[in-house]
Amino acid sequence: MSQASQEADFTVAPGAIGAGRVGTAEVPPDETEVRPGRLGGGRLTKVRKQRSLWGNAWRQFRRHKLAMAGLVVFIGFVFATFVGTAIYPKEIDEIDFSITSGALTWDHPFGTDSLGQDILARILWGGRISIAVGLTAAAVAIILGTMIGAIAGFFGGFADSALMRITDLFISLPQLPLLLMISYLFKQPIGDFFEDATGSRTLGIFIMIVIVIGALSWMPTARLVRASFLSTKEKEFVEAARSIGATRSSLIFKHILPNVMSPIIVAATLGVGAAIITESALSFLGLGFPSDIPTWGSMLYEAKDRISFAPHEAMFPGLMIFLTVLSINYIGDGLRDALDPRKSQ
């Protein structure tokens, strides 16, 4: 059989002009499969594979160059912060007064701080905390906002009115002053409690910061989920499921929630960047983690008084915050476009 006779055909239109000629179409190789043709003569037919929702979303996401670049950068930062300390095994608290505020060298690629501590080692260690706080606080906000929005949107009536008034109340609160006040009042007692219970003061401060940031940033997600539930619960497939006796839990978790996941995922992605900035602001103001625990925000706080003669001490932590949040925002933009049902697939 010649190569020409094996050329893949995409569509067959009965009675098409051209004495049974079969039309061809350009189809990407990874989206087709070859099946035996129905026209005889051993011809093969190339048909488009059926794609899933997430397959379409990934296909759209790959076309967003900035989103793919952001994904690569963010994965690189996560890998560097959680694995890089094994590759670059310098102590984060090793003091050497002979090289205080030292410039960039081969031994210290990012220089040293006012105590002679290696900045690169402290950035790699502090990135664990900053990224972990961002991911965990965003998860808390998304879970809380999704629960409140789903209940308000599905049940409506008094539950909707009461939950939305609570949401409006939290939105009206001055978030940054409230966050600073809570951290100032409860940082010491919570740290003491966890130090007595678990031997780790840092764990208590981590939990406090995550809960406070998450508890003050769930409101936009709740409103978004509520609006999506109000729209989706009136769709025909939900009415059909209700007519055959589907329970409320089945309607919420099997029929409605999977169809409103797109805006939730986008909100979660963008919330990570906001949480990282909030934690950095707390640490910069001295209300975050203890001074012996390096985070990107606390490193900026320590470097602010020496920025005129040792700018590298502030430049590298600030650059890490900037690039991490920027990459997360690009990922969120790519997910928003990829999960938009109005986009052509």
Sequence and secondary structure as in RCSB ss.txt:
>XXXX:A:sequence
MSQASQEADFTVAPGAIGAGRVGTAEVPPDETEVRPGRLGGGRLTKVRKQRSLWGNAWRQFRRHKLAMAGLVVFI
GFVFATFVGTAIYPKEIDEIDFSITSGALTWDHPFGTDSLGQDILARILWGGRISIAVGLTAAAVAIILGTMIGA
IAGFFGGFADSALMRITDLFISLPQLPLLLMISYLFKQPIGDFFEDATGSRTLGIFIMIVIVIGALSWMPTARLV
RASFLSTKEKEFVEAARSIGATRSSLIFKHILPNVMSPIIVAATLGVGAAIITESALSFLGLGFPSDIPTWGSML
YEAKDRISFAPHEAMFPGLMIFLTVLSINYIGDGLRDALDPRKSQ
>XXXX:A:secstr
  TTTT  B B  TT TTTT  B     GGGEEEEE SSSTT EEEEE    HHHHHHHHHHH HHHHHHHHHHH
HHHHHHHHHHHHS   TT   GGGTT    SSSTT B TT  BHHHHHHHHHHHHHHHHHHHHHHHHHHHHHHHH
HHHHH HHHHHHHHHHHHHHHHS HHHHHHHHHHHHHHHHHHHHHHHHS HHHHHHHHHHHHHHHTS HHHHHHH
HHHHHHHTTSHHHHHHHHTT  HHHIIIIIIGGGGHHHHHHHHHHHHHHHHHHHHHHHHTT SS TTS  HHHHH
HHHGGGTTT THHHHHHHHHHHHHHHHHHHHHHHHHHHT TTS  
